[in-house]
Amino acid sequence: MNMTKQMQLKKDVAPFENIDTRRSIRQLLTSLVPLIALWYGSYLSLSVSWLLSLAFSVVAAGFVLRTFIIFHDCCHLSFFHNRKANKIIGTITGAITLTPYEQWKYSHAVHHATSSNLDKRGIGDIWVLTTEEFKAASFLKRLQYRIYRNPIVMFGLGPIYIFLLLYRFNRRGAKRKEKINTYVTNLLIVSIYAVLIWLVGWQAFLLVQVPVFWMSGVMGIWLFYVQHQFEESYFENEDEWSYVKAAVEGSSYYKLPKLLQWLSGNIGFHHVHHLSPKVPNYRLEEAHNATPPLQQATTITLRTSLLSLRFKLWDESNRRFVSFKEVRAG
């Protein structure tokens, strides 16, 4: 894809960057109202069966994910026209999803600006080593990487580390505005949880909230992981790196069943989102369908996405992800 085609592709998507405030408000209501109702339903079900309560919690987790996509759009200033409205709703939905608005807004902007750039890894992305880097690494670093890439660690312990620990503290070098927002978010979380514990008791709170938290965390990490970790993805060094190619070739189209697509806020159209973060999540599918070049992006399904679990290292010479076993065999 030459530079002219890349510039044309960005122009083709630009009309879909228009925000529809009514659709945004409707999405906010269809996310938060069911989430509250399902959480309450999970609590009431405890008197019948914890398994029934768990079923409610799993569905509620899907709506936490949907709420996170609203938070995500607010961070891109693509949910409301007004910057302050994005910050207020972003901070509130951030408290619900345990993610500080300003902190995540910064790291995610870096992710978009450096995605698939081998010379600018480390902020807001999944840890990726090339095969040569892995071979040259010390025993301790290789061990750390293997542990990090283990699905049990990444998806089992990942939500606990990221959402309960990492996001509770400010990053080094954070500006005053970002620090204050993290403190406000933490205060909101404590306040929400304190009220819920006061209303239902700490035991019922834990029985309902722990599954909601953990399942939504697993879903979020999985989506972020799978939409960049597919076999023939795109990675380049700085001098050859292209923003448009990183978006279209380094991000996948995760073709999900309609219900899951709706719950995940259309984020499966990740290639469109990376090409233009200003497109609201409810217009991503429209942009994809109206732009033929975008329909050529790598398409993965629920079944084929499971293959990504074996992709561990980026092979620069063959330009694809490989497993640890393939590196040993080589």
C-alpha positions in Angstrom: 0.0 0.0 0.0 1.7 3.2 -1.2 1.5 6.6 0.6 -1.2 7.9 -1.7 -3.5 4.9 -1.0 -2.8 5.3 2.7 -3.8 8.9 2.7 -6.9 8.1 0.7 -7.9 5.4 3.1 -7.8 7.9 6.0 -9.9 10.3 4.0 -12.5 7.5 3.2 -13.0 6.8 6.9 -13.1 10.5 8.0 -16.9 10.9 7.4 -17.6 8.3 10.0 -15.9 10.3 12.8 -19.1 12.3 13.4 -20.5 11.8 16.9 -24.2 11.2 17.3 -25.0 12.4 20.8 -28.4 10.6 20.9 -26.7 7.3 20.0 -24.1 7.9 22.6 -26.7 8.6 25.4 -28.7 5.6 24.2 -25.6 3.4 24.4 -24.8 4.7 27.9 -28.3 3.8 29.1 -28.3 0.3 27.4 -25.1 -0.4 29.2 -25.4 0.9 32.7 -29.1 0.1 33.3 -28.8 -3.6 32.4 -25.5 -3.8 34.4 -27.2 -2.5 37.5 -30.2 -4.7 37.0 -28.1 -7.8 36.4 -25.9 -7.1 39.5 -29.0 -6.8 41.6 -30.4 -10.0 40.0 -27.2 -11.7 40.9 -27.6 -10.6 44.5 -31.2 -11.7 44.7 -30.3 -15.1 43.2 -27.9 -15.8 46.1 -31.0 -16.8 48.1 -31.8 -19.5 45.6 -28.4 -20.7 44.3 -24.9 -19.4 43.9 -24.7 -21.0 40.5 -27.8 -19.0 39.4 -26.2 -15.9 40.9 -23.0 -16.7 39.0 -25.0 -16.9 35.7 -26.2 -13.4 36.3 -22.7 -12.2 37.2 -21.3 -13.6 33.9 -23.8 -11.7 31.9 -23.2 -8.6 34.0 -19.5 -8.9 33.2 -20.4 -8.6 29.5 -22.1 -5.3 30.3 -19.0 -4.1 32.3 -17.1 -4.8 29.0 -19.6 -2.7 27.1 -19.2 0.0 29.7 -15.4 -0.1 29.2 -15.9 0.5 25.5 -17.8 3.7 26.4 -14.9 4.6 28.7 -12.5 3.8 25.8 -14.3 6.2 23.4 -14.3 8.9 26.0 -10.5 8.6 26.3 -10.4 9.2 22.5 -12.9 12.1 22.9 -15.1 10.3 20.4 -18.2 9.7 22.6 -19.4 13.3 23.1 -18.5 16.5 21.3 -17.7 18.2 24.6 -14.3 17.5 26.1 -15.5 18.0 29.6 -18.5 15.6 29.1 -16.0 12.9 27.8 -13.9 13.4 30.9 -16.8 13.2 33.4 -18.4 10.2 31.8 -15.0 8.7 31.3 -14.1 9.1 34.9 -17.4 7.6 36.1 -17.3 4.6 33.7 -13.6 4.3 34.6 -14.5 3.9 38.3 -17.0 1.2 37.3 -14.3 -0.6 35.3 -11.5 0.1 37.8 -9.5 2.2 35.2 -8.4 5.8 35.8 -9.4 8.0 32.9 -6.3 10.3 32.5 -3.8 7.6 33.1 -5.3 5.2 30.6 -6.0 8.0 28.1 -2.2 8.7 28.1 -1.0 5.1 27.8 -3.6 4.2 25.2 -2.7 7.2 23.1 0.9 6.0 23.1 -0.3 2.5 22.2 -2.1 4.0 19.1 1.0 6.1 18.1 3.4 3.2 18.4 1.5 0.0 17.8 3.5 -2.5 15.8 6.6 -0.3 16.0 9.5 -2.6 17.1 11.6 0.4 18.3 8.8 1.9 20.5 7.5 -1.0 22.6 6.6 -0.9 26.2 3.8 1.5 26.9 0.1 0.4 26.7 0.8 -2.8 24.8 1.4 -6.5 25.2 5.0 -7.5 25.9 6.4 -8.8 22.6 9.9 -10.1 22.0 11.4 -11.1 18.6 12.9 -14.5 18.2 16.4 -13.0 18.1 15.8 -11.0 21.3 14.5 -14.1 23.0 17.6 -16.1 22.0 19.9 -13.4 23.2 18.1 -12.7 26.5 19.4 -13.9 29.8 17.9 -17.0 31.5 16.0 -14.8 33.9 14.5 -12.6 31.2 13.4 -15.6 29.1 11.8 -17.1 32.3 10.0 -13.8 33.0 8.7 -13.7 29.4 7.5 -17.3 29.5 5.6 -16.7 32.7 4.1 -13.4 31.3 3.0 -15.2 28.1 1.5 -18.2 30.0 -2.3 -18.0 29.5 -3.0 -18.8 33.1 -0.9 -15.9 34.2 -2.0 -13.5 31.5 -5.7 -14.2 31.7 -6.0 -15.7 35.2 -3.8 -13.4 37.2 -3.7 -10.5 34.7 -7.0 -8.9 35.8 -6.0 -8.9 39.4 -2.6 -7.3 38.7 -3.8 -4.8 36.1 -7.1 -3.6 37.5 -6.7 -4.1 41.2 -3.0 -3.1 41.6 -1.4 -1.4 38.6 -4.2 1.1 37.9 -4.4 2.2 41.6 -1.1 4.0 41.4 0.2 6.8 39.2 2.9 6.1 36.7 6.3 7.7 37.0 6.3 11.2 35.4 2.5 11.6 35.6 1.3 15.2 35.5 -0.7 16.8 38.3 -4.0 16.4 36.4 -3.4 12.7 35.8 -2.5 12.1 39.4 -5.6 13.9 40.8 -7.8 11.9 38.4 -6.3 8.6 39.7 -7.0 9.7 43.2 -10.6 10.7 42.3 -11.1 7.4 40.6 -9.8 5.4 43.6 -12.1 7.5 45.9 -15.1 6.7 43.6 -14.4 3.0 43.6 -14.1 2.9 47.4 -17.3 4.9 47.7 -19.3 2.7 45.3 -18.0 -0.5 47.0 -18.7 0.9 50.4 -22.3 1.7 49.6 -22.8 -1.7 48.0 -21.3 -3.5 51.1 -23.6 -1.3 53.3 -26.6 -2.3 51.3 -26.0 -6.1 50.8 -23.3 -7.0 53.2 -19.6 -7.8 52.5 -20.2 -11.6 51.9 -22.9 -11.1 49.3 -20.9 -8.3 47.8 -17.9 -10.5 47.2 -20.0 -13.4 45.9 -21.5 -11.2 43.3 -18.6 -8.7 42.5 -15.6 -11.0 42.3 -17.0 -13.1 39.4 -18.2 -9.8 37.6 -14.7 -8.3 38.1 -12.7 -11.3 37.1 -14.8 -12.3 34.0 -14.9 -8.8 32.7 -11.2 -8.5 33.2 -10.5 -11.7 31.3 -12.8 -10.5 28.4 -11.0 -7.2 28.2 -7.5 -8.6 28.3 -8.5 -11.3 25.7 -9.9 -8.7 23.3 -6.8 -6.5 23.6 -4.5 -9.5 23.2 -6.2 -11.3 20.3 -6.7 -8.3 18.1 -2.9 -7.7 17.7 -1.5 -11.2 18.3 -2.4 -13.1 15.1 0.0 -15.1 12.9 0.7 -12.8 10.0 0.5 -9.5 11.9 2.6 -6.4 11.1 5.7 -5.2 12.9 8.4 -2.9 11.6 11.3 -0.8 12.8 10.9 2.9 13.1 12.4 3.7 9.7 10.0 1.4 7.9 6.9 1.7 10.2 3.6 3.1 8.8 0.7 4.2 11.0 -1.9 3.1 8.4 -0.2 -0.3 7.8 0.0 -0.8 11.5 -3.7 -0.2 11.7 -4.9 -2.2 8.8 -2.3 -5.0 8.8 -1.4 -5.0 12.5 -4.9 -5.0 13.9 -7.5 -7.7 13.1 -11.2 -7.8 12.3 -12.5 -10.0 15.1 -15.8 -11.4 13.5 -18.0 -12.1 16.5 -21.6 -13.3 16.7 -23.9 -10.3 16.7 -24.7 -10.5 20.4 -21.0 -10.6 21.4 -20.3 -7.9 18.9 -23.0 -5.7 20.5 -21.7 -6.5 24.1 -18.1 -5.7 23.0 -19.1 -2.4 21.5 -18.0 -3.3 18.0 -14.3 -3.3 19.1 -13.8 -6.4 16.9 -13.5 -3.8 14.0 -10.2 -3.1 15.6 -8.5 -2.2 12.3 -11.0 0.6 11.7 -10.5 1.8 15.2 -6.7 2.0 14.9 -7.0 3.7 11.5 -9.2 6.4 13.0 -9.7 6.4 16.8 -12.2 9.3 16.4 -14.8 7.0 14.9 -17.3 6.3 17.7 -17.7 2.6 18.4 -21.2 2.5 17.1 -20.0 3.6 13.7 -17.1 1.2 13.3 -19.1 -1.4 11.4 -20.5 1.3 9.0 -17.0 2.4 8.2 -15.8 -1.2 7.6 -18.7 -2.0 5.3 -18.4 1.2 3.3 -14.6 1.0 2.7 -13.5 -2.0 0.6 -9.8 -1.9 1.4 -10.7 -2.3 5.1 -12.6 -5.5 4.3 -9.2 -7.0 3.3 -7.9 -6.9 6.9 -7.1 -10.2 8.6 -10.4 -11.7 9.8 -10.4 -14.0 12.8 -13.4 -15.8 14.4 -14.0 -17.2 17.9 -12.6 -20.6 16.8 -9.5 -19.3 14.9 -8.7 -16.7 17.6 -7.9 -19.5 20.0 -4.8 -20.3 17.8 -3.3 -17.0 19.0 -2.6 -18.6 22.4 0.4 -20.4 20.9 1.9 -17.3 19.3 4.7 -16.1 21.6 7.4 -14.4 19.6 7.7 -12.3 16.5 9.9 -13.8 13.8 11.3 -10.8 11.9 12.8 -12.9 9.1 9.5 -14.7 8.3 7.3 -11.8 9.4 4.9 -13.9 11.5 4.3 -14.9 15.1 5.8 -18.3 16.2 5.6 -20.5 19.2 8.4 -21.2 21.7 8.6 -24.8 20.3 9.3 -23.5 16.8 12.2 -21.4 18.1 13.7 -24.3 19.9 13.2 -26.5 16.8 15.0 -23.8 14.7 
